[in-house]
Amino acid sequence: MILDETDAPSWAIEAHGRKFFPPRKVALAPFTVAEKARVYSGNRIKYPLKRVDFDPDGDRHPEMRGKSGYERISWDKAIGIVAGEMKRIRTTYGPAAITAIRSSHHNWGYLSYKMGAFGKFFE
């Protein structure tokens, strides 16, 4: 990425009789460049999938994880499965069994922030 005078005003630091200016060329972090490839990848999952032999209300067949195939399901069914599993895990193991923690105050208001709505749901 190359910056010019219209992007930001320039500054200079004078020290020991020399002037130092900011670089007009910056490097992007590798993960920033890779994000575009990840989002537009043909391998990205674009709709909900369920393991063929997984029945949330019956046999789960954990021994088949990674071996059996997947089938496409509706978004409503996927949300129902996730909500049901969250309720089952909370009932079986307690509210501390499900958590999503982010770091600091910059996440205040996020659904998954420990002091946000998601965290209060499991109190």
C-alpha positions, 0 to 999 in steps of 0.5 A: 500500500502506498500513501500520498499527501492526500491520505494523511498530513506529513510530519517530520522530527528534527534531531541532531541536525537531521530531519526524519520523515515517516515512510510513505510505503507501509506493509500489510500484516500477512493475516490481513492479506490472507483474510481475503483469500479465506473469505472468497475461498471455494473451500469455505463452508457457505451453508450449514451441514450436518453429519449424515449419521448424527441424530441430535435426539438419538444416536450421535455416533461419535466414533464416526466423526471425520469418517462419515459424510455431510448433508446440507440442512436449512438454517432453521434446522441448524439453529435448532440443533445448536440451541438444543445442544447448548441447552443439553450441555448446560443441563448436563454439565452446568452453565460453566461448560459453555463459554466464549471469552474475549479479552478486554474492554474493546469488546464491551457490547459484543454478544460473546463478551463475558459481561454481555448478553451471552455471558448473562444468559448462562449465569 
